[in-house]
C-alpha cells in the first residue's frame, strides 16, 4: 500500500489540482446551501431538513440536491 503524501510533497501540478477541486467542492456546497435556503419548500423534492443534513456529505450531498432535489 502506498504511503500517504503530505500536501508539500505533491508536485506543483498536483497541488494546483487539489486546490482547484477543493474550490469547486466549496462552491457547489455554498450554491446548494443558498439554493436550498432560498427555495420554497413546495419546489424541493422531499424534506428541506433532510436535504440540509445531506449537504455536508461531500461530494454527493450538494450534487444530489442540485440534480435530484430541486423541482424545475
N, C-alpha and C positions, 0 to 999 in steps of 0.2 A: 504494500500500500504506500502510495506516495506521501511524502512529508508535506504538511501544510506550509505554504509560504506566507511570510508576512507581506503586508502591502509594499513595504520598502524594498522587498526582494523581487517584486514584479518588474518587468520591463516597462518602459515609458508607455508603449502602446497598450499593454495590459492594464496599467494604472488608468489611462485615459478611458479605456473600455469600462472599467469598474465604475469610474466617476460618472460616465455618460449613462450607463444603465441605472445607476442609483438615482440620477436626476430624473430619468424617465419614470422610475418607480414612484418617486416622491410626487412628481407632477400628476401622475394618474391617481394617486391616493388623494391629493388635495382636490382635484377635479371631481372625483367621485363623491367625496365628502361634501363638497359645496353643492353639487347637484342634488344629492340626497336631502340635504338640509333645506334647500330652496324649493324642491319639487313637492307639490301637494300629494298627500297620501293616496288619493284616487288615481294618480298617474304612476304609481310604483307597484310592481308585481310583488305581492307578499307584504310582509311587515317592515316598516321603516326601521323599527328597533332591531330586528334580526339582520337586516342589511347593514345597519350601523355596526353591529357586533362582528359581521363578516369582513368589513373593510380592512381591519388590521392584519388579516391573513394574507400575506404577500406571496405572490402577485395575484392570487386567484380571487380574493375578495373584491378589489376595485375593478378588475377586468370583468368578473362575473356580474357585478352590479351594472356596469356600463353596457354590457352586451345583453344580459338577460333581465335585469331588474327594472328597467325603465320601460314604461309603455310609450309607444310612439304616437 
